[in-house]
Amino acid sequence: FEYSPAEVHLKRGERVVLELTSLDRKHGFKLPELGIRADVPAGETARIEVTAEKAGRFPFACDVFCGDGHEDMTGTLVVDP
C-alpha cells in the first residue's frame, strides 16, 4: 500500500482539495499537525479541503490498519513559503 504521490507540494496560502481514492479496502488519512483526519472507504474517493496556512513539512499516514504494508502508507505535505 502507498500514497501516490507520497510528497505533495503547496504554496503557503494555497487552498486545495486532496482526492484520496481506495481501490481495495478501507484506509484512513491523518495529517495531525493540520488537524485533518478522514476515512477512505473501499472503492470510494474522499475529498479533503486543505489550506496551507504555514510553511513547513507535515507528515501524513494511513491510520486504519489495512494489512501487510500498512506501515508504508506515509507521506509528506510540503508547504513552501
N, C-alpha and C positions, 0 to 999 in steps of 0.2 A: 504494500500500500504506500502511496505517496501523494503529496500535493504537487500539482504541476500548473504553473511554475512554483518552485519552492521559495523563491525570493520575489517579492512584489515591491516595485518602486513607485513612490508617490512624491509629489512636491508638497511642502508644508502649505496648508490652507486648501489643498485639493480635496474635493468630495467625490467619492466613487461608490459604486455598488459592486461588491465582490459576489460573483456567482460560483457557488460550490456545488458540484454535481457528484452524486454517488452512483456508480453503475452496478454495485454488487450487494451492499449491505449498509446498515445504518452506521454513520460516522458522526463525529462531533467536531466542532471548531471552537477553540478557545484562544483568545488573544487577551490575556489578563491585564496587561498594562493599559489597555484601552477600554477595559470593562466589557468586552464583547464575548458572547457565548451563544452558540446555535447548534441545533441538531440538523443533520443532513440525512433524511430518510432514504432508504434504498430506492433507486430509480427516480429520485426527485432532485430538484435544484433548490438550494437555499440561497436567498438574496440578502446580503448583509450590507447596510449602509455604513460607510466609514468616512469620517472627516479627519484628515491628517492635521491635527492642531499643533503638534510639536515635532521637531526633528529628532531623529534617533533610529535605533534598530530595535524592533519589537518582535520577540519570538511568538509563534503560534504553534498549536499542536492539536491533534485529534485527542479528545478527552473521553471517548467512548471506546472501550476495548473492542477491537474489530477482528482479532485473530493474529496469527503469526505475521510479523512485520509491522504491527501496530506502533512499536517504538520508533519506526522510521517515518511516521507521519508527522513531520515537523517542518517548519519554515520560518521565514522572517519577513516582516513588513518593514521596509526601509523608507523612512520619510526624510527626504533631502531638504535642506534649508531653502 
